[in-house]
């Protein structure tokens, strides 16, 4: 038990240090707002497709692909439940209309890549990546459909679904690689080596980006009102509890269950801040939620790691 706790603390500490470097770069002026676009493009357009390619052809067991529908169903059900609870909670707390969409998105969807992937990789190793990918597919799909709709509804803008966002490079990579893998395609070692190197940029760049966002939003300006306290409770208590309960109900355990639980308790998505701004919703409110949940996750994650270890 003590060894598990120390391991989880060590893994979280590594991620925290990388985020602190990003924060320091922001304070020193070495990272600027115009650099954010490049970092996101490198992670989403280069690192993530490379990780998908490498994980499918050099790490994904065929048994996991055979149960893909099962592994997609658990996060889908968990996010649907938490989204329904968030909508109810928004009415009970009388969250103002311009914040309502952001509130629901913050409560029900998580940062699966920039924080979740480095965290799960540090805690469970490369075996967790396949489960992160399944979680990511559902999380991204729901954000760019239901989440995007609610954010635009809060801002009074056009409530359209950005279908092109569903076809992101990581999802396209999975859509291409999995059929090739099932058909028996064997990539040359050069491609595997290249994908391994390129996928290595995700963790450091992702955490540098998160650290810079914390600097940009201003930690000293963070305030926890009633609505934000509800967001914290949903992110770190309700969402992982629902996910854990569903896993137990269907008999799903091991690293897969632990990964799903940790992913469900990750911070607010950074994309939510961007979309809230473009939709004329309350961007500052969502940015504060992202900052608060990012800071809190570094404390909550070791406890959840310990809990899932005991239950496994």
Buried (B, 14 or more C-beta within 10 A) or exposed (E): EEEBBEBBBEBBEBBBEBBBBBBBBBEEEEBEEEBBEEBBEBBBEBBBBBBBBBBBBBEBEEEBBEEBEEBBBBBBBBBBBBBEBBBEBBEEBEBEEBBBBBBBBBBBBBBBBBBBBBBBBBBBEBBBBBBBBBBBBBBBBBBBBBBBBBBBBBBEEEBEEEEEBBEBBBBEBBEBBBEBBEEEEEBEEEBBEBBBEBBBBBBBBBBBBBBBBBBBBEEEEBEEEEBBEBBBEBBBEBBBBBBBEBBEEEEBEEBBBBBBBBBBBBBBBBBBBBBBBBBBBBBBBBBBBBBBBBBBBBEBBBEBBBBBBEEE
